[in-house]
Amino acid sequence: PGGVLIAETINADSVSAMRAFYLDPTHVRPVPPQTLRFLAEAAGFTEIRIEYRSPLAAAERLEEISENDRKLNALLFAPQDYALVGRVPITP
């Protein structure tokens, strides 16, 4: 017994992903990964991890010649989605 929670959503830490967030009328507000992790922990889930998904192709990101290019890519062109995976605690 004990199950797994998997929740996937748009990566609010990615500026490029947020461009299209409100195009979907079912989206109400973006949820940053740290917020979803906190909520899952507060609800008692364990073994929580964040998995980043849907990376942009290299042709859509800046060529990383410098550390500043790497930082800009992380901010502007981060993976488009993330998933939170957590285990339902086993109760005695």
N, C-alpha and C positions, 0 to 999 in steps of 0.2 A: 504494500500500500504506500501511498504517497505519490503525488504526481508532479508534473512539470508545468510551469507557466512559461509561455512564449508570447511576447508582445512585440510587434514590429511597427515602426512608424518612421516618418521623415526625420532625418537628422537635423535638428534645429541649430546645430553648431556649424552647419554648412550653408554659407550664403547662397551658393548656386542651387541647393535643394529648396531653400526658402522662396526662391523666385516663383515657384509653382504651387506653394502651399495652399494659398487661398483660391486657386483655380478649382479645387475640389470642394464643393459646397458642404461635404460632410466634415471637413476639418474645422474645428472650433478654435483651438489654440495649440501652438507648438509646445511639445514637452521635451525639454533638454534631457539627455541621457542621465545626468546626475540626479535630476528630479525623479525620474521613473525608478532609478535605483533606490533612492531614499524611500519612496512610497512602497516599493516591494519589501524592503527591509522592515519598515514600520508595520507592514501587514504580516510579518513573520516568515516570509520566504527566506530560504537559505541557499548557499552555493550560487549566488547571483553573479552573472557575468553579462557584459555588454559585448555584442558582436556587431561590428560595422559591416555594412553590405552595400552593394551597388556602387562600386568606385567608378569614377569617371575615367574614360580612356586617356592615355597619356597625351594624345593629340588635343584634348580639351583642357589640359592643365598647362601651367607655365613650365618651361624647361628649367630644371633646377640646376642653375649654374652657381648660385650662392645660397647661403643660409637664409637670406631674406626671401629668395624664391621659394624655398621649402616652407617657410612660415606663411607666406601668402597662399601657397597651395593648400596648406592645412586649414586656413581660414576660409578661403573663397571656394575651393574645389574639393572639399572633404567628401567622403562617401555620402551618398544621397539618403541612405536609410540606416537604421540600426535596429537591432533586436535585443530585448532583455530576455534572458533565460534564467529562471530560478526554480528551485525545488520546493515543493510543498513540504513543510515540516511534518515529520512522522510523530504523531501523538501517542503516548503510551496507553 
